[in-house]
Every structure is written in C-alpha cells, then in structure tokens.
Amino acid sequence: MQNSQKEHAEHLRDDVIRQIEWDPRITSKNIAVSVTGKIVMLNGYAPTFAEKYAAEKAAQSVYGVEAVTNDIEVQPENKRVDPDIARDVVHAMKISVMVPDEKIKAVVSHGFVTLNGSVEWNYQKEAAESCARDVAGVRGVINSIQVKPQITAHVVSGKIEDALRRNAELDARRIAVSAVDGKVFLSGSVRSWFERQEAERAAWAAPGVTDVVDNIAVVA
C-alpha cells in the first residue's frame, strides 16, 4: 500500500511538471514540484507574478490534484519602483471594459498591490485583479475588493442551481447549494478539480454573491 501511494504521488508529480513545462506562459526553469498524497506544493522562483499564477493554474488542471500550495517567489528581472507600478495598474484598470475603475483604489508597497473598493459583480473583482497581476514588477496581489449583495439568498441559490444544471461538465445532482446574506455554500462531490472549479465559477457568476465557501470533495 505504501509503495502504491508513493508511486501515485510520483506519477502525479510528473504530470504536474509536464503540464507546467507545456504551458507557454511559464518560462521559469526554477520551479520545484513536490506531492504529498494529492496535494501539490510549488516552490522556487518566477520572474513575474503572472507566471507564478499560471504555474498554480497549470497544477490545478492536472487530473487527481485536490489542492495546490503556491510558495513560488517572484523575483522580477528588472526592478521597478512602486509609483511606476501603481501608475500602470491604474492605467490597466482604466482601459479595461470589465473594471469599474472609479470604484477601486490600488495601493502598492514593495511590489505588492492591494486593491480596495466595492463592485456589484465578482467578475469585476476578478478583472481588476487580472489587470494588476499582469503588470511588470508586481510581486503579489491582495484583492480586498468587496462585492455588495443586491438580491436575496433564495434567488442567488436558485440561479446557481439553474446554472449548474445547464453546465454539461457537471452533474448538478451531486452538488448542494445554500446561500446566506450573499455567502454561498457548496457541498457534495465531483470527479475532478476542473469540475470543482466550474461549480465555484457558476456560484460566483450569480448576482449579489459576496463569498463562496467551496466544500465540494474531489473523488477521482
């Protein structure tokens, strides 16, 4: 049994490494991968925060992975001062049609960007983070933007359940949804991390959702 678990972990590690090497967005050769059970741990260095994020997403996409810890350190090849980074983050949000930039404030300290403010939809919050993530010199992003609830928990829950039933990738019968004051709780089981992410994405797409607690188990 112990040898079987070790072989499974080694196989999973090899799959994650190949997935990272296959992703053209990831150029760093200094990313280390280790696996305990079905949990993947990423360490090492990357030149941009966008690349660190891409490595995390690549690891999550591998079948059999249940969780990823990302301890990759961002070491920009060209150091940039905080005012220049802040200017570019603000500009990126301003030209994005997905971001209500007038409602968001960006603060930069030692290359780490903190986003504050409030929006009506979670996709706006994610779009703002994406703008900051892709700016040169950024070492990390702390997204403190609040999503203000606009509708009742009952309506939120119903819309999410409808979205799950429409998604061909998901068996909605295996997922339970509840909502309280804009916070959505997901439980049940799916067959892959991808399905778990799809269920969470469906939850975040509902209007008025401020938080998603994803307790869905991945049963490979």
Contacts in CASP RR format, 6 or more apart in sequence:
PFRMAT RR
TARGET T0000
AUTHOR 0000-0000-0000
METHOD contacts of the structure
MODEL  1
MQNSQKEHAEHLRDDVIRQIEWDPRITSKNIAVSVTGKIVMLNGYAPTFA
EKYAAEKAAQSVYGVEAVTNDIEVQPENKRVDPDIARDVVHAMKISVMVP
DEKIKAVVSHGFVTLNGSVEWNYQKEAAESCARDVAGVRGVINSIQVKPQ
ITAHVVSGKIEDALRRNAELDARRIAVSAVDGKVFLSGSVRSWFERQEAE
RAAWAAPGVTDVVDNIAVVA
5 37 0 8 1.000
8 37 0 8 1.000
9 35 0 8 1.000
9 36 0 8 1.000
9 37 0 8 1.000
10 35 0 8 1.000
12 35 0 8 1.000
12 37 0 8 1.000
12 38 0 8 1.000
12 40 0 8 1.000
12 62 0 8 1.000
12 64 0 8 1.000
12 65 0 8 1.000
13 33 0 8 1.000
13 34 0 8 1.000
13 35 0 8 1.000
13 40 0 8 1.000
15 62 0 8 1.000
15 63 0 8 1.000
16 33 0 8 1.000
16 35 0 8 1.000
16 40 0 8 1.000
16 58 0 8 1.000
16 59 0 8 1.000
16 62 0 8 1.000
16 65 0 8 1.000
17 33 0 8 1.000
19 58 0 8 1.000
19 59 0 8 1.000
19 61 0 8 1.000
19 62 0 8 1.000
20 26 0 8 1.000
20 31 0 8 1.000
20 33 0 8 1.000
20 55 0 8 1.000
20 58 0 8 1.000
20 59 0 8 1.000
22 58 0 8 1.000
23 54 0 8 1.000
23 55 0 8 1.000
23 58 0 8 1.000
25 50 0 8 1.000
25 51 0 8 1.000
25 54 0 8 1.000
26 46 0 8 1.000
26 51 0 8 1.000
26 54 0 8 1.000
26 55 0 8 1.000
26 58 0 8 1.000
27 47 0 8 1.000
27 51 0 8 1.000
28 44 0 8 1.000
28 45 0 8 1.000
28 46 0 8 1.000
28 47 0 8 1.000
28 51 0 8 1.000
28 55 0 8 1.000
30 44 0 8 1.000
30 45 0 8 1.000
30 46 0 8 1.000
31 42 0 8 1.000
31 43 0 8 1.000
31 44 0 8 1.000
31 45 0 8 1.000
31 46 0 8 1.000
31 55 0 8 1.000
31 72 0 8 1.000
32 42 0 8 1.000
32 43 0 8 1.000
32 44 0 8 1.000
33 40 0 8 1.000
33 41 0 8 1.000
33 42 0 8 1.000
33 59 0 8 1.000
34 40 0 8 1.000
34 41 0 8 1.000
34 43 0 8 1.000
35 41 0 8 1.000
38 64 0 8 1.000
38 65 0 8 1.000
38 66 0 8 1.000
38 67 0 8 1.000
38 218 0 8 1.000
38 220 0 8 1.000
39 65 0 8 1.000
39 66 0 8 1.000
39 67 0 8 1.000
39 68 0 8 1.000
39 69 0 8 1.000
40 59 0 8 1.000
40 62 0 8 1.000
40 65 0 8 1.000
40 67 0 8 1.000
40 68 0 8 1.000
40 69 0 8 1.000
41 68 0 8 1.000
41 69 0 8 1.000
41 71 0 8 1.000
42 55 0 8 1.000
42 56 0 8 1.000
42 59 0 8 1.000
42 68 0 8 1.000
42 69 0 8 1.000
42 70 0 8 1.000
42 71 0 8 1.000
42 72 0 8 1.000
43 71 0 8 1.000
43 72 0 8 1.000
44 71 0 8 1.000
44 72 0 8 1.000
44 73 0 8 1.000
45 72 0 8 1.000
45 73 0 8 1.000
45 74 0 8 1.000
45 75 0 8 1.000
46 52 0 8 1.000
46 55 0 8 1.000
46 72 0 8 1.000
46 73 0 8 1.000
46 74 0 8 1.000
46 75 0 8 1.000
47 74 0 8 1.000
47 75 0 8 1.000
47 76 0 8 1.000
47 77 0 8 1.000
48 74 0 8 1.000
48 76 0 8 1.000
48 136 0 8 1.000
48 137 0 8 1.000
48 138 0 8 1.000
49 74 0 8 1.000
49 133 0 8 1.000
49 137 0 8 1.000
49 138 0 8 1.000
49 139 0 8 1.000
49 140 0 8 1.000
49 141 0 8 1.000
50 133 0 8 1.000
50 134 0 8 1.000
50 138 0 8 1.000
51 74 0 8 1.000
52 70 0 8 1.000
52 72 0 8 1.000
52 74 0 8 1.000
52 140 0 8 1.000
53 133 0 8 1.000
55 70 0 8 1.000
55 72 0 8 1.000
56 68 0 8 1.000
56 70 0 8 1.000
56 72 0 8 1.000
59 65 0 8 1.000
59 68 0 8 1.000
60 68 0 8 1.000
60 193 0 8 1.000
60 197 0 8 1.000
61 193 0 8 1.000
61 194 0 8 1.000
62 193 0 8 1.000
63 192 0 8 1.000
63 193 0 8 1.000
63 220 0 8 1.000
64 192 0 8 1.000
64 193 0 8 1.000
64 218 0 8 1.000
64 220 0 8 1.000
65 193 0 8 1.000
66 193 0 8 1.000
66 218 0 8 1.000
74 137 0 8 1.000
74 138 0 8 1.000
74 139 0 8 1.000
74 140 0 8 1.000
76 136 0 8 1.000
76 137 0 8 1.000
76 139 0 8 1.000
78 136 0 8 1.000
78 137 0 8 1.000
79 137 0 8 1.000
80 111 0 8 1.000
80 136 0 8 1.000
80 137 0 8 1.000
82 108 0 8 1.000
82 109 0 8 1.000
82 110 0 8 1.000
82 111 0 8 1.000
83 108 0 8 1.000
85 108 0 8 1.000
85 111 0 8 1.000
85 113 0 8 1.000
85 135 0 8 1.000
85 136 0 8 1.000
85 137 0 8 1.000
85 138 0 8 1.000
86 106 0 8 1.000
86 107 0 8 1.000
86 108 0 8 1.000
86 113 0 8 1.000
88 135 0 8 1.000
88 136 0 8 1.000
89 106 0 8 1.000
89 108 0 8 1.000
89 113 0 8 1.000
89 131 0 8 1.000
89 132 0 8 1.000
89 135 0 8 1.000
89 138 0 8 1.000
90 101 0 8 1.000
90 106 0 8 1.000
92 131 0 8 1.000
92 132 0 8 1.000
92 134 0 8 1.000
92 135 0 8 1.000
93 99 0 8 1.000
93 101 0 8 1.000
93 104 0 8 1.000
93 106 0 8 1.000
93 128 0 8 1.000
93 131 0 8 1.000
93 132 0 8 1.000
94 101 0 8 1.000
96 127 0 8 1.000
96 128 0 8 1.000
96 131 0 8 1.000
98 123 0 8 1.000
98 124 0 8 1.000
98 127 0 8 1.000
99 124 0 8 1.000
99 127 0 8 1.000
99 128 0 8 1.000
99 131 0 8 1.000
100 119 0 8 1.000
100 124 0 8 1.000
101 128 0 8 1.000
103 117 0 8 1.000
103 118 0 8 1.000
103 119 0 8 1.000
104 115 0 8 1.000
104 116 0 8 1.000
104 117 0 8 1.000
104 119 0 8 1.000
104 128 0 8 1.000
104 145 0 8 1.000
105 115 0 8 1.000
105 116 0 8 1.000
105 117 0 8 1.000
106 113 0 8 1.000
106 114 0 8 1.000
106 115 0 8 1.000
106 116 0 8 1.000
106 132 0 8 1.000
107 113 0 8 1.000
107 114 0 8 1.000
107 116 0 8 1.000
108 114 0 8 1.000
110 139 0 8 1.000
111 137 0 8 1.000
111 138 0 8 1.000
111 139 0 8 1.000
111 140 0 8 1.000
112 138 0 8 1.000
112 139 0 8 1.000
112 140 0 8 1.000
112 141 0 8 1.000
112 142 0 8 1.000
113 132 0 8 1.000
113 135 0 8 1.000
113 138 0 8 1.000
113 140 0 8 1.000
113 141 0 8 1.000
113 142 0 8 1.000
114 141 0 8 1.000
114 142 0 8 1.000
114 144 0 8 1.000
115 128 0 8 1.000
115 129 0 8 1.000
115 132 0 8 1.000
115 141 0 8 1.000
115 142 0 8 1.000
115 143 0 8 1.000
115 144 0 8 1.000
115 145 0 8 1.000
116 144 0 8 1.000
116 145 0 8 1.000
117 144 0 8 1.000
117 145 0 8 1.000
117 146 0 8 1.000
118 145 0 8 1.000
118 146 0 8 1.000
118 147 0 8 1.000
118 148 0 8 1.000
119 125 0 8 1.000
119 128 0 8 1.000
119 145 0 8 1.000
119 146 0 8 1.000
119 147 0 8 1.000
119 148 0 8 1.000
120 147 0 8 1.000
120 148 0 8 1.000
120 150 0 8 1.000
120 207 0 8 1.000
120 208 0 8 1.000
121 147 0 8 1.000
121 207 0 8 1.000
121 208 0 8 1.000
122 147 0 8 1.000
122 204 0 8 1.000
122 205 0 8 1.000
122 209 0 8 1.000
123 204 0 8 1.000
123 205 0 8 1.000
124 145 0 8 1.000
125 143 0 8 1.000
125 145 0 8 1.000
125 147 0 8 1.000
126 204 0 8 1.000
128 143 0 8 1.000
128 145 0 8 1.000
129 141 0 8 1.000
129 143 0 8 1.000
129 145 0 8 1.000
132 138 0 8 1.000
132 141 0 8 1.000
133 140 0 8 1.000
133 141 0 8 1.000
146 210 0 8 1.000
147 208 0 8 1.000
147 209 0 8 1.000
147 210 0 8 1.000
147 211 0 8 1.000
148 208 0 8 1.000
148 210 0 8 1.000
149 181 0 8 1.000
149 182 0 8 1.000
149 208 0 8 1.000
149 209 0 8 1.000
149 210 0 8 1.000
150 207 0 8 1.000
150 208 0 8 1.000
151 207 0 8 1.000
151 208 0 8 1.000
153 178 0 8 1.000
153 179 0 8 1.000
153 180 0 8 1.000
153 181 0 8 1.000
153 182 0 8 1.000
154 179 0 8 1.000
156 179 0 8 1.000
156 182 0 8 1.000
156 184 0 8 1.000
156 206 0 8 1.000
156 207 0 8 1.000
156 208 0 8 1.000
156 209 0 8 1.000
157 177 0 8 1.000
157 178 0 8 1.000
157 179 0 8 1.000
157 184 0 8 1.000
158 177 0 8 1.000
159 206 0 8 1.000
159 207 0 8 1.000
160 177 0 8 1.000
160 179 0 8 1.000
160 184 0 8 1.000
160 202 0 8 1.000
160 203 0 8 1.000
160 206 0 8 1.000
161 172 0 8 1.000
161 177 0 8 1.000
163 202 0 8 1.000
163 205 0 8 1.000
163 206 0 8 1.000
164 170 0 8 1.000
164 172 0 8 1.000
164 175 0 8 1.000
164 177 0 8 1.000
164 199 0 8 1.000
164 202 0 8 1.000
165 172 0 8 1.000
167 198 0 8 1.000
167 202 0 8 1.000
169 194 0 8 1.000
169 195 0 8 1.000
169 198 0 8 1.000
170 190 0 8 1.000
170 195 0 8 1.000
170 198 0 8 1.000
170 199 0 8 1.000
170 202 0 8 1.000
171 190 0 8 1.000
174 188 0 8 1.000
174 189 0 8 1.000
174 190 0 8 1.000
175 186 0 8 1.000
175 187 0 8 1.000
175 188 0 8 1.000
175 190 0 8 1.000
175 199 0 8 1.000
175 216 0 8 1.000
176 186 0 8 1.000
176 187 0 8 1.000
176 188 0 8 1.000
177 184 0 8 1.000
177 185 0 8 1.000
177 186 0 8 1.000
177 203 0 8 1.000
178 184 0 8 1.000
178 185 0 8 1.000
179 185 0 8 1.000
179 209 0 8 1.000
181 210 0 8 1.000
182 208 0 8 1.000
182 209 0 8 1.000
182 210 0 8 1.000
182 211 0 8 1.000
183 209 0 8 1.000
183 210 0 8 1.000
183 211 0 8 1.000
183 212 0 8 1.000
183 213 0 8 1.000
184 203 0 8 1.000
184 206 0 8 1.000
184 209 0 8 1.000
184 211 0 8 1.000
184 212 0 8 1.000
184 213 0 8 1.000
185 213 0 8 1.000
185 215 0 8 1.000
186 199 0 8 1.000
186 200 0 8 1.000
186 203 0 8 1.000
186 212 0 8 1.000
186 213 0 8 1.000
186 214 0 8 1.000
186 215 0 8 1.000
186 216 0 8 1.000
187 215 0 8 1.000
187 216 0 8 1.000
188 215 0 8 1.000
188 216 0 8 1.000
188 217 0 8 1.000
189 216 0 8 1.000
189 217 0 8 1.000
189 218 0 8 1.000
189 219 0 8 1.000
190 196 0 8 1.000
190 199 0 8 1.000
190 216 0 8 1.000
190 217 0 8 1.000
190 218 0 8 1.000
190 219 0 8 1.000
191 218 0 8 1.000
191 219 0 8 1.000
191 220 0 8 1.000
192 218 0 8 1.000
192 220 0 8 1.000
193 218 0 8 1.000
195 218 0 8 1.000
196 214 0 8 1.000
196 216 0 8 1.000
196 218 0 8 1.000
199 214 0 8 1.000
199 216 0 8 1.000
200 212 0 8 1.000
200 214 0 8 1.000
200 216 0 8 1.000
203 209 0 8 1.000
203 212 0 8 1.000
203 214 0 8 1.000
204 212 0 8 1.000
END
